[in-house]
Each structure stands twice: as structure tokens, then as C-alpha cells.
Amino acid sequence: MTLLSLRLRGVEEVFVHDLSGFRLKRAQSLGALSAGDGDFTAGVLECTGGRGVDIAVDCTGSAAGAYSLPGLCRRGGVCVQVGNIGHDAPFDYYNFYEKELQLRGVFRYRGCYPAAIAAVAAGKVDLRALADRVFPFTESPGAFEYALAHSEEALKVMIEF
């Protein structure tokens, strides 16, 4: 969803990294760029001629994801923490202050829903492209069971009302 949101806002080049090969391929099918198979930060820097990205967003909620943000950004860039880490985590303060970066946090997509609903209603985002399975409302318990049992290969499981 973050990839689609960035694309909707006019961001043309979005690099995505995921430990899940399934999720990474899905992101690439939606327009994400690859930064190679090795070290993600090194790959992004190589792809951007050593400059880094304007905005780096961590949606993983992992300490490693948060730590990587400043290393990915260009000088004066923005680090955005979306994933809920839930505990103290190390942060790359050297790159953060040396590059004069900004840090922003988003707690559970606060304030994002009106814009998301409007984009879907206007046909700018096709949610069915994200759906691995769509369950009728009458089968809602089965949808939750499916999502839990297939968490590694199901990106989005949806319930149709």
C-alpha cells in the first residue's frame, strides 16, 4: 500500500526490499524497482549514483529496517517510520545528523484513510490487484483463517461486503 501511495503521489522510482521473495515479486509486479539481490542499502546507493533517495520509508517494524533509513537517504532527505517496532531500537544517528535528515513517524496510518478511500473511489487504486483471495462477507471467519494459515504467500485477503 505504501508503494501504491507513493506512486499515486507522483513518485516514479520506488525501491522495495522485503525478506519474503513472494512479497518482493508482488511489489515489483506493481512497479517497484529492485536494488539487486545483495545488501539493499548498497544497491540503492549504486542505483542512485551514490546520492541516496529523497524519502526512505520503513514499514517492517524491525530494528534493522529502522536503522537502515539514514543510510538510504540523500543529504537533506526524509526518513519515515511507519512500522511499529514496539521496543527500543538502535538508530544510525551519525548518518542522520551528518546528512541533516528529517525524521517523521506515522502511527497506524493516522489521517491516511480519507485520501485512501477517495483514491479507491476515483478508480486511481485497484484494490483487487492486491487481493490474493476475496471472500464473501458470509465467509468472514474463513477469510481470517486463510490469512493466518497463508501469511507467507498471501499479501492481502479481502472480505467483500
Secondary structure, 3 states (H helix, E strand, C coil): CHHHHHHHCCCCCCECCCCCHHHHHHHHHCCCECCCCCCHHHHHHHHCCCCCEEEEEECCCCHHHHHHHHHHEEEEEEEEECCCCCCCCCCCHHHHHHCCCEEEECCCCCCCHHHHHHHHHCCCCCHHHCEEEEEEHHHHHHHHHHHHHCCCCCCEEEEEC
